[in-house]
């Protein structure tokens, strides 16, 4: 099989999968919907909000509706860089070869 044929065989399923992606109309989200900054905040307070959401029905860990990708990115930043994913470990593992 030639290189071009292999490339087409590999990219064709990806193109078909991309064609199935859902798109949201521009008027589908109100301008005051939560955006990037609220996503960062909601990601940062995720652990506390999750525990509270177990006992209180009116508390959620994710704002719906939101403005889409920017809210999701802010949520990710809030969790990974500022929240529970930001813990840094001081533990250092040193492997040494034992010599007889």
N, CA, C and O atoms as CSV, one atom per row, in Angstrom:
chain,resi,resn,atom,element,x,y,z
A,1,UNK,N,N,0.856,-1.172,0.000
A,1,UNK,CA,C,0.000,0.000,0.000
A,1,UNK,C,C,0.901,1.234,0.000
A,1,UNK,O,O,1.880,1.298,0.743
A,2,UNK,N,N,0.572,2.181,-0.812
A,2,UNK,CA,C,1.400,3.375,-0.901
A,2,UNK,C,C,1.164,4.276,0.304
A,2,UNK,O,O,0.200,4.127,1.055
A,3,UNK,N,N,2.069,5.195,0.447
A,3,UNK,CA,C,1.994,6.112,1.588
A,3,UNK,C,C,0.727,6.961,1.534
A,3,UNK,O,O,0.100,7.204,2.565
A,4,UNK,N,N,0.351,7.406,0.355
A,4,UNK,CA,C,-0.853,8.220,0.182
A,4,UNK,C,C,-2.101,7.416,0.528
A,4,UNK,O,O,-3.015,7.926,1.177
A,5,UNK,N,N,-2.136,6.185,0.101
A,5,UNK,CA,C,-3.291,5.332,0.399
A,5,UNK,C,C,-3.411,5.095,1.904
A,5,UNK,O,O,-4.514,5.132,2.449
A,6,UNK,N,N,-2.294,4.856,2.572
A,6,UNK,CA,C,-2.315,4.674,4.029
A,6,UNK,C,C,-2.811,5.925,4.737
A,6,UNK,O,O,-3.569,5.844,5.704
A,7,UNK,N,N,-2.380,7.072,4.254
A,7,UNK,CA,C,-2.805,8.342,4.836
A,7,UNK,C,C,-4.309,8.532,4.684
A,7,UNK,O,O,-4.982,8.963,5.620
A,8,UNK,N,N,-4.831,8.213,3.512
A,8,UNK,CA,C,-6.272,8.331,3.275
A,8,UNK,C,C,-7.037,7.354,4.166
A,8,UNK,O,O,-8.070,7.715,4.730
A,9,UNK,N,N,-6.551,6.140,4.297
A,9,UNK,CA,C,-7.218,5.128,5.127
A,9,UNK,C,C,-7.223,5.555,6.598
A,9,UNK,O,O,-8.185,5.279,7.316
A,10,UNK,N,N,-6.179,6.211,7.044
A,10,UNK,CA,C,-6.105,6.660,8.439
A,10,UNK,C,C,-6.939,7.908,8.694
A,10,UNK,O,O,-7.557,8.034,9.751
A,11,UNK,N,N,-6.963,8.833,7.738
A,11,UNK,CA,C,-7.655,10.102,7.951
A,11,UNK,C,C,-9.147,10.051,7.647
A,11,UNK,O,O,-9.904,10.864,8.179
A,12,UNK,N,N,-9.588,9.126,6.814
A,12,UNK,CA,C,-11.004,9.037,6.460
A,12,UNK,C,C,-11.885,8.781,7.687
A,12,UNK,O,O,-12.890,9.473,7.848
A,13,UNK,N,N,-11.555,7.819,8.564
A,13,UNK,CA,C,-12.394,7.629,9.760
A,13,UNK,C,C,-12.392,8.856,10.678
A,13,UNK,O,O,-13.410,9.164,11.298
A,14,UNK,N,N,-11.270,9.550,10.767
A,14,UNK,CA,C,-11.221,10.752,11.589
A,14,UNK,C,C,-12.103,11.850,11.021
A,14,UNK,O,O,-12.767,12.565,11.771
A,15,UNK,N,N,-12.116,11.989,9.696
A,15,UNK,CA,C,-12.970,12.990,9.057
A,15,UNK,C,C,-14.442,12.651,9.272
A,15,UNK,O,O,-15.252,13.544,9.522
A,16,UNK,N,N,-14.794,11.378,9.176
A,16,UNK,CA,C,-16.181,10.965,9.418
A,16,UNK,C,C,-16.582,11.210,10.867
A,16,UNK,O,O,-17.699,11.652,11.138
A,17,UNK,N,N,-15.692,10.930,11.783
A,17,UNK,CA,C,-15.970,11.165,13.200
A,17,UNK,C,C,-16.121,12.656,13.487
A,17,UNK,O,O,-16.994,13.050,14.260
A,18,UNK,N,N,-15.293,13.477,12.881
A,18,UNK,CA,C,-15.391,14.928,13.068
A,18,UNK,C,C,-16.689,15.474,12.496
A,18,UNK,O,O,-17.228,16.455,13.009
A,19,UNK,N,N,-17.194,14.852,11.445
A,19,UNK,CA,C,-18.453,15.301,10.843
A,19,UNK,C,C,-19.635,15.058,11.773
A,19,UNK,O,O,-20.677,15.695,11.621
A,20,UNK,N,N,-19.494,14.168,12.714
A,20,UNK,CA,C,-20.574,13.854,13.653
A,20,UNK,C,C,-20.588,14.780,14.874
A,20,UNK,O,O,-21.496,14.692,15.701
A,21,UNK,N,N,-19.618,15.644,14.993
A,21,UNK,CA,C,-19.522,16.523,16.163
A,21,UNK,C,C,-20.715,17.474,16.219
A,21,UNK,O,O,-21.120,18.042,15.204
A,22,UNK,N,N,-21.261,17.636,17.399
A,22,UNK,CA,C,-22.408,18.529,17.588
A,22,UNK,C,C,-21.944,19.974,17.606
A,22,UNK,O,O,-20.865,20.291,18.107
A,23,UNK,N,N,-22.764,20.831,17.060
A,23,UNK,CA,C,-22.472,22.263,17.057
A,23,UNK,C,C,-23.638,22.970,17.701
A,23,UNK,O,O,-24.783,22.535,17.584
A,24,UNK,N,N,-23.349,24.056,18.377
A,24,UNK,CA,C,-24.375,24.828,19.049
A,24,UNK,C,C,-24.552,26.153,18.328
A,24,UNK,O,O,-23.578,26.808,17.958
A,25,UNK,N,N,-25.797,26.537,18.135
A,25,UNK,CA,C,-26.081,27.795,17.483
A,25,UNK,C,C,-25.641,28.971,18.335
A,25,UNK,O,O,-25.572,28.869,19.560
A,26,UNK,N,N,-25.342,30.088,17.685
A,26,UNK,CA,C,-24.856,31.268,18.405
A,26,UNK,C,C,-25.889,31.810,19.384
A,26,UNK,O,O,-25.524,32.353,20.427
A,27,UNK,N,N,-27.169,31.671,19.067
A,27,UNK,CA,C,-28.212,32.181,19.960
A,27,UNK,C,C,-28.631,31.186,21.020
A,27,UNK,O,O,-29.569,31.452,21.772
A,28,UNK,N,N,-27.962,30.045,21.101
A,28,UNK,CA,C,-28.347,28.995,22.040
A,28,UNK,C,C,-27.968,29.267,23.481
A,28,UNK,O,O,-28.523,28.651,24.390
A,29,UNK,N,N,-27.036,30.176,23.708
A,29,UNK,CA,C,-26.568,30.469,25.059
A,29,UNK,C,C,-26.738,31.956,25.334
A,29,UNK,O,O,-26.365,32.803,24.522
A,30,UNK,N,N,-27.302,32.250,26.480
A,30,UNK,CA,C,-27.484,33.651,26.858
A,30,UNK,C,C,-26.130,34.308,27.131
A,30,UNK,O,O,-25.202,33.637,27.583
A,31,UNK,N,N,-26.005,35.616,26.861
A,31,UNK,CA,C,-24.726,36.309,27.087
A,31,UNK,C,C,-24.266,36.269,28.541
A,31,UNK,O,O,-23.068,36.352,28.811
A,32,UNK,N,N,-25.193,36.143,29.472
A,32,UNK,CA,C,-24.802,36.126,30.886
A,32,UNK,C,C,-24.493,34.716,31.397
A,32,UNK,O,O,-24.326,34.527,32.602
A,33,UNK,N,N,-24.416,33.735,30.513
A,33,UNK,CA,C,-24.079,32.365,30.912
A,33,UNK,C,C,-22.660,32.326,31.465
A,33,UNK,O,O,-21.813,33.112,31.041
A,34,UNK,N,N,-22.388,31.427,32.402
A,34,UNK,CA,C,-21.046,31.340,32.984
A,34,UNK,C,C,-19.979,31.115,31.921
A,34,UNK,O,O,-20.163,30.315,31.003
A,35,UNK,N,N,-18.870,31.823,32.050
A,35,UNK,CA,C,-17.778,31.735,31.093
A,35,UNK,C,C,-16.501,31.235,31.743
A,35,UNK,O,O,-16.534,30.475,32.711
A,36,UNK,N,N,-15.381,31.672,31.196
A,36,UNK,CA,C,-14.070,31.181,31.628
A,36,UNK,C,C,-13.807,31.417,33.117
A,36,UNK,O,O,-13.417,30.490,33.827
A,37,UNK,N,N,-14.014,32.634,33.593
A,37,UNK,CA,C,-13.675,32.948,34.994
A,37,UNK,C,C,-14.535,32.171,35.980
A,37,UNK,O,O,-14.031,31.696,36.998
A,38,UNK,N,N,-15.818,32.036,35.694
A,38,UNK,CA,C,-16.650,31.220,36.576
A,38,UNK,C,C,-16.267,29.750,36.471
A,38,UNK,O,O,-16.386,29.009,37.447
A,39,UNK,N,N,-15.811,29.322,35.303
A,39,UNK,CA,C,-15.315,27.956,35.159
A,39,UNK,C,C,-14.101,27.712,36.038
A,39,UNK,O,O,-13.990,26.665,36.676
A,40,UNK,N,N,-13.181,28.688,36.072
A,40,UNK,CA,C,-12.001,28.573,36.948
A,40,UNK,C,C,-12.446,28.479,38.404
A,40,UNK,O,O,-11.950,27.647,39.163
A,41,UNK,N,N,-13.379,29.335,38.780
A,41,UNK,CA,C,-13.859,29.331,40.169
A,41,UNK,C,C,-14.547,28.011,40.504
A,41,UNK,O,O,-14.287,27.436,41.561
A,42,UNK,N,N,-15.412,27.527,39.632
A,42,UNK,CA,C,-16.118,26.276,39.896
A,42,UNK,C,C,-15.155,25.091,39.942
A,42,UNK,O,O,-15.357,24.161,40.724
A,43,UNK,N,N,-14.119,25.114,39.119
A,43,UNK,CA,C,-13.107,24.060,39.187
A,43,UNK,C,C,-12.315,24.115,40.480
A,43,UNK,O,O,-11.971,23.078,41.048
A,44,UNK,N,N,-12.026,25.314,40.943
A,44,UNK,CA,C,-11.257,25.480,42.178
A,44,UNK,C,C,-12.046,24.996,43.400
A,44,UNK,O,O,-11.478,24.377,44.300
A,45,UNK,N,N,-13.342,25.276,43.431
A,45,UNK,CA,C,-14.147,24.883,44.591
A,45,UNK,C,C,-14.798,23.517,44.414
A,45,UNK,O,O,-15.655,23.132,45.209
A,46,UNK,N,N,-14.401,22.779,43.379
A,46,UNK,CA,C,-14.996,21.485,43.082
A,46,UNK,C,C,-15.072,20.547,44.287
A,46,UNK,O,O,-16.153,20.017,44.542
A,47,UNK,N,N,-13.994,20.304,45.047
A,47,UNK,CA,C,-14.095,19.330,46.144
A,47,UNK,C,C,-15.163,19.703,47.174
A,47,UNK,O,O,-15.918,18.845,47.630
A,48,UNK,N,N,-15.222,20.970,47.532
A,48,UNK,CA,C,-16.210,21.420,48.519
A,48,UNK,C,C,-17.612,21.327,47.925
A,48,UNK,O,O,-18.537,20.857,48.588
A,49,UNK,N,N,-17.773,21.770,46.688
A,49,UNK,CA,C,-19.084,21.720,46.039
A,49,UNK,C,C,-19.567,20.289,45.879
A,49,UNK,O,O,-20.761,20.017,46.004
A,50,UNK,N,N,-18.645,19.371,45.603
A,50,UNK,CA,C,-19.045,17.974,45.439
A,50,UNK,C,C,-19.581,17.397,46.744
A,50,UNK,O,O,-20.610,16.722,46.749
A,51,UNK,N,N,-18.894,17.658,47.843
A,51,UNK,CA,C,-19.359,17.152,49.145
A,51,UNK,C,C,-20.708,17.760,49.496
A,51,UNK,O,O,-21.606,17.054,49.955
A,52,UNK,N,N,-20.859,19.059,49.286
A,52,UNK,CA,C,-22.134,19.713,49.599
A,52,UNK,C,C,-23.244,19.178,48.694
A,52,UNK,O,O,-24.379,19.008,49.139
A,53,UNK,N,N,-22.919,18.909,47.418
A,53,UNK,CA,C,-23.942,18.426,46.483
A,53,UNK,C,C,-24.482,17.047,46.864
A,53,UNK,O,O,-25.568,16.668,46.425
A,54,UNK,N,N,-23.744,16.305,47.665
A,54,UNK,CA,C,-24.237,15.006,48.123
A,54,UNK,C,C,-25.409,15.152,49.085
A,54,UNK,O,O,-26.233,14.245,49.199
A,55,UNK,N,N,-25.490,16.289,49.781
A,55,UNK,CA,C,-26.512,16.487,50.801
A,55,UNK,C,C,-27.552,17.543,50.444
A,55,UNK,O,O,-28.650,17.540,51.001
A,56,UNK,N,N,-27.222,18.446,49.521
A,56,UNK,CA,C,-28.124,19.537,49.164
A,56,UNK,C,C,-28.446,19.429,47.674
A,56,UNK,O,O,-27.542,19.491,46.841
A,57,UNK,N,N,-29.717,19.269,47.336
A,57,UNK,CA,C,-30.111,19.084,45.940
A,57,UNK,C,C,-29.904,20.319,45.077
A,57,UNK,O,O,-29.745,20.197,43.862
A,58,UNK,N,N,-29.903,21.488,45.665
A,58,UNK,CA,C,-29.796,22.714,44.869
A,58,UNK,C,C,-28.340,23.103,44.548
A,58,UNK,O,O,-28.117,24.112,43.878
A,59,UNK,N,N,-27.372,22.344,45.000
A,59,UNK,CA,C,-25.960,22.632,44.732
A,59,UNK,C,C,-25.451,21.650,43.682
A,59,UNK,O,O,-25.635,20.439,43.806
A,60,UNK,N,N,-24.808,22.190,42.643
A,60,UNK,CA,C,-24.248,21.356,41.577
A,60,UNK,C,C,-22.751,21.650,41.450
A,60,UNK,O,O,-22.275,22.697,41.889
A,61,UNK,N,N,-22.027,20.725,40.851
A,61,UNK,CA,C,-20.578,20.917,40.704
A,61,UNK,C,C,-20.212,21.501,39.353
A,61,UNK,O,O,-19.043,21.794,39.103
A,62,UNK,N,N,-21.201,21.674,38.471
A,62,UNK,CA,C,-20.941,22.143,37.107
A,62,UNK,C,C,-22.120,22.997,36.682
A,62,UNK,O,O,-23.270,22.589,36.840
A,63,UNK,N,N,-21.845,24.189,36.139
A,63,UNK,CA,C,-22.918,25.112,35.758
A,63,UNK,C,C,-23.501,24.748,34.394
A,63,UNK,O,O,-22.779,24.630,33.403
A,64,UNK,N,N,-24.814,24.574,34.366
A,64,UNK,CA,C,-25.520,24.301,33.114
A,64,UNK,C,C,-26.689,25.252,33.037
A,64,UNK,O,O,-27.461,25.306,33.995
A,65,UNK,N,N,-26.881,26.001,31.981
A,65,UNK,CA,C,-26.060,26.078,30.777
A,65,UNK,C,C,-24.854,26.981,31.005
A,65,UNK,O,O,-24.867,27.861,31.865
A,66,UNK,N,N,-23.823,26.743,30.221
A,66,UNK,CA,C,-22.635,27.595,30.248
A,66,UNK,C,C,-22.287,27.959,28.815
A,66,UNK,O,O,-22.985,27.553,27.886
A,67,UNK,N,N,-21.211,28.722,28.624
A,67,UNK,CA,C,-20.908,29.165,27.262
A,67,UNK,C,C,-20.025,28.190,26.495
A,67,UNK,O,O,-19.461,28.555,25.463
A,68,UNK,N,N,-19.895,26.980,26.968
A,68,UNK,CA,C,-19.230,25.928,26.194
A,68,UNK,C,C,-17.757,25.772,26.487
A,68,UNK,O,O,-17.349,25.595,27.636
A,69,UNK,N,N,-16.955,25.839,25.421
A,69,UNK,CA,C,-15.532,25.525,25.506
A,69,UNK,C,C,-14.752,26.368,26.491
A,69,UNK,O,O,-13.876,25.850,27.184
A,70,UNK,N,N,-15.049,27.664,26.572
A,70,UNK,CA,C,-14.296,28.512,27.506
A,70,UNK,C,C,-14.620,28.168,28.945
A,70,UNK,O,O,-13.730,28.185,29.796
A,71,UNK,N,N,-15.869,27.857,29.237
A,71,UNK,CA,C,-16.219,27.442,30.605
A,71,UNK,C,C,-15.512,26.128,30.935
A,71,UNK,O,O,-14.942,25.978,32.017
A,72,UNK,N,N,-15.550,25.182,30.004
A,72,UNK,CA,C,-14.888,23.888,30.225
A,72,UNK,C,C,-13.390,24.057,30.452
A,72,UNK,O,O,-12.815,23.413,31.330
A,73,UNK,N,N,-12.756,24.927,29.655
A,73,UNK,CA,C,-11.321,25.169,29.823
A,73,UNK,C,C,-11.038,25.800,31.187
A,73,UNK,O,O,-10.083,25.416,31.862
A,74,UNK,N,N,-11.857,26.757,31.589
A,74,UNK,CA,C,-11.691,27.363,32.911
A,74,UNK,C,C,-11.884,26.353,34.027
A,74,UNK,O,O,-11.162,26.377,35.024
A,75,UNK,N,N,-12.854,25.468,33.865
A,75,UNK,CA,C,-13.106,24.408,34.858
A,75,UNK,C,C,-11.874,23.506,34.974
A,75,UNK,O,O,-11.451,23.154,36.075
A,76,UNK,N,N,-11.310,23.142,33.832
A,76,UNK,CA,C,-10.098,22.323,33.805
A,76,UNK,C,C,-8.945,23.031,34.504
A,76,UNK,O,O,-8.247,22.426,35.318
A,77,UNK,N,N,-8.741,24.307,34.192
A,77,UNK,CA,C,-7.673,25.088,34.828
A,77,UNK,C,C,-7.895,25.160,36.332
A,77,UNK,O,O,-6.951,25.032,37.112
A,78,UNK,N,N,-9.134,25.364,36.734
A,78,UNK,CA,C,-9.440,25.452,38.157
A,78,UNK,C,C,-9.142,24.173,38.907
A,78,UNK,O,O,-8.627,24.210,40.024
A,79,UNK,N,N,-9.457,23.047,38.306
A,79,UNK,CA,C,-9.206,21.765,38.975
A,79,UNK,C,C,-7.725,21.404,38.933
A,79,UNK,O,O,-7.135,21.079,39.963
A,80,UNK,N,N,-7.127,21.461,37.750
A,80,UNK,CA,C,-5.769,20.937,37.578
A,80,UNK,C,C,-4.699,21.862,38.130
A,80,UNK,O,O,-3.776,21.401,38.801
A,81,UNK,N,N,-4.801,23.150,37.864
A,81,UNK,CA,C,-3.724,24.056,38.248
A,81,UNK,C,C,-3.948,24.757,39.581
A,81,UNK,O,O,-2.983,25.104,40.262
A,82,UNK,N,N,-5.199,24.971,39.963
A,82,UNK,CA,C,-5.464,25.690,41.203
A,82,UNK,C,C,-6.062,24.808,42.290
A,82,UNK,O,O,-5.880,25.079,43.477
A,83,UNK,N,N,-6.761,23.772,41.903
A,83,UNK,CA,C,-7.496,22.955,42.862
A,83,UNK,C,C,-6.765,21.704,43.272
A,83,UNK,O,O,-5.568,21.721,43.557
A,84,UNK,N,N,-7.521,20.602,43.297
A,84,UNK,CA,C,-6.997,19.346,43.814
A,84,UNK,C,C,-5.855,18.776,42.983
A,84,UNK,O,O,-5.052,18.004,43.507
A,85,UNK,N,N,-5.758,19.126,41.721
A,85,UNK,CA,C,-4.676,18.617,40.890
A,85,UNK,C,C,-3.377,19.381,41.056
A,85,UNK,O,O,-2.358,19.002,40.479
A,86,UNK,N,N,-3.398,20.462,41.846
A,86,UNK,CA,C,-2.226,21.324,41.969
A,86,UNK,C,C,-1.296,20.914,43.109
A,86,UNK,O,O,-0.302,21.590,43.376
A,87,UNK,N,N,-1.606,19.852,43.755
A,87,UNK,CA,C,-0.738,19.432,44.867
A,87,UNK,C,C,0.631,19.050,44.350
A,87,UNK,O,O,0.758,18.300,43.382
A,88,UNK,N,N,1.635,19.564,44.992
A,88,UNK,CA,C,2.986,19.180,44.591
A,88,UNK,C,C,3.575,18.311,45.688
A,88,UNK,O,O,3.431,18.598,46.876
A,89,UNK,N,N,4.214,17.287,45.282
A,89,UNK,CA,C,4.773,16.344,46.226
A,89,UNK,C,C,6.249,16.651,46.448
A,89,UNK,O,O,6.979,16.944,45.501
A,90,UNK,N,N,6.672,16.585,47.676
A,90,UNK,CA,C,8.080,16.802,48.006
A,90,UNK,C,C,8.827,15.475,48.098
A,90,UNK,O,O,10.030,15.446,48.355
A,91,UNK,N,N,8.109,14.389,47.887
A,91,UNK,CA,C,8.707,13.076,48.007
A,91,UNK,C,C,9.612,12.806,46.812
A,91,UNK,O,O,9.185,12.936,45.665
A,92,UNK,N,N,10.833,12.440,47.071
A,92,UNK,CA,C,11.795,12.148,46.025
A,92,UNK,C,C,12.199,10.696,46.147
A,92,UNK,O,O,12.617,10.238,47.210
A,93,UNK,N,N,12.071,9.989,45.060
A,93,UNK,CA,C,12.449,8.582,45.066
A,93,UNK,C,C,13.798,8.459,44.370
A,93,UNK,O,O,13.968,8.896,43.231
A,94,UNK,N,N,14.736,7.869,45.061
A,94,UNK,CA,C,16.072,7.698,44.507
A,94,UNK,C,C,16.331,6.213,44.355
A,94,UNK,O,O,16.233,5.445,45.311
A,95,UNK,N,N,16.657,5.831,43.152
A,95,UNK,CA,C,16.980,4.442,42.892
A,95,UNK,C,C,18.500,4.317,42.828
A,95,UNK,O,O,19.172,5.055,42.107
A,96,UNK,N,N,19.014,3.381,43.587
A,96,UNK,CA,C,20.456,3.148,43.572
A,96,UNK,C,C,20.717,1.709,43.231
A,96,UNK,O,O,19.998,0.807,43.662
A,97,UNK,N,N,21.727,1.509,42.471
A,97,UNK,CA,C,22.131,0.143,42.147
A,97,UNK,C,C,22.950,-0.393,43.305
A,97,UNK,O,O,23.902,0.236,43.768
A,98,UNK,N,N,22.558,-1.558,43.754
A,98,UNK,CA,C,23.316,-2.185,44.841
A,98,UNK,C,C,24.507,-2.923,44.231
A,98,UNK,O,O,24.371,-3.702,43.287
A,99,UNK,N,N,25.640,-2.657,44.788
A,99,UNK,CA,C,26.820,-3.331,44.276
A,99,UNK,C,C,27.320,-4.257,45.357
A,99,UNK,O,O,27.458,-3.862,46.514
A,100,UNK,N,N,27.592,-5.486,44.980
A,100,UNK,CA,C,28.035,-6.479,45.988
A,100,UNK,C,C,29.419,-6.202,46.525
A,100,UNK,O,O,29.914,-6.949,47.370
